[in-house]
C-alpha cells in the first residue's frame, strides 16, 4: 500500500486565481517524486467573501484528491491551517503551502527526497523576498528581534512551508494551544529541520489579504505567545523605579538636613511623577492583562474552529455537498482521533 502525503493550503478571497493554483498543484503532484505516493490536498477556505466557494466546488468536483474545508468564520490563517491537520491523513504533511503560489511548488520534490532520507522535518527558508525594500527590512528586523526575545531558538527565515513526518504532526496536535503558531510550536518541541533555501516570489494575481495591520497583529501575538520578556521587563522596570525612588528620598533627606525645610518646592515634580507612574502602572497592568486574557481564552474555549462544510472527505454525509443558505449552518464531523506515535528526538531518525 502506498504511503500518503498531505498538503494543506489556506484560501481566502482567491477567486479565479484558484484555477491557476489547481493547474500548478496538479503539475506538482505528477512529478517523479510525488507520483510515488497517494496525495491529498486540503484546501481550507477561511470564510471567503467573494466567489472563491464556486471555484473550490469546481476543483473538488473534477479531482477527488482535492478536499475542501469551509470554515464557518474567519479564524485567521494560522488557526485555520492548524485545524486542517486534524483532517490530514498523510504519513507526511506539508504544513502550509499558500494558495497564492509565492512559495515555489518545485521545492516540494526536494523536501520529499530529504524526508525519504530520514529527516522528520524539512523546512524551506526564505533566503530572499521579492517584495518592497521597506517591508523586507521590517520583516527582517522583527525576526531578528524574535531570535533574541523568544524563549526557544527560532530558525531565521524559516516559515510554515515545511514537510513534517506523521510523528511530528501527532506531537503538534497533542499541544492544546488555543492560538497555535506552528513555527513557534516546532521550536518549543525542539525538532531541528533540514533547511532548503529558496526565493519567496512576488504575487502574480489578486491582492494579499495579509495587510500591514495584520502583520503587526501577528507579530504582537507571536511575542506574547512565545516570549516572557514583557513580564521580565516589568520586574526590571519595577526594580529601577523603586531604586530611583529610594535614592531620591535619600537625596531629599540630605537636602533637608543641609538646607532646612524645603516645603512648597517641587510641586511640579510631584505632579509630573504622579502622572508618569500612573501611566507606567497602566502599561504594566495591560501587559499582565494580556497574558491573563490568553490564559482565560485557553481555559474557557481551547482550540475551537467551527467547520461549516466538507467536500471529498470519506466521512461526509450527502447533505454536506449541498450549498447552505446564508443563515444555515451544518457542522461537519471531526475525524476520529488517531493513536499517537512516539516522537523521535533525533534529527536523523527514520520516519515511521
Buried (B, 14 or more C-beta within 10 A) or exposed (E): EEEBBBBBBBBBBBBEBBBBBBEBBBEBBEBEBBEEBBBBBBBBBBBBEEEBBBBBBEBBEEBEBBBBBBBBEBBBBBBBBBBBBBBBBBBBBBBBBBBBBBBBBEBBEBBBEBBBEBBBBBBBBBEEBEBEEEEBEBBEEBBEBBEEBBEEEBBEBBBBBBBBBBBBBBBBBEEEBBBBBBBBBBBEBEBBBBBBEBEBBEBEBBEEBEEEEEBEEBBEBBBBBBBEBBBEBBEEEEEEBEEEEEEEEEEEEEEEEEEEEEEEEEEEEEEEEEEEEEEBEEEBEEBEEBBEEBEEEBEEEEBEBEBBBBBBBEEBEEEBBEEBEEEEEBEBEEBEEEEEBEBBEEBEBEBE
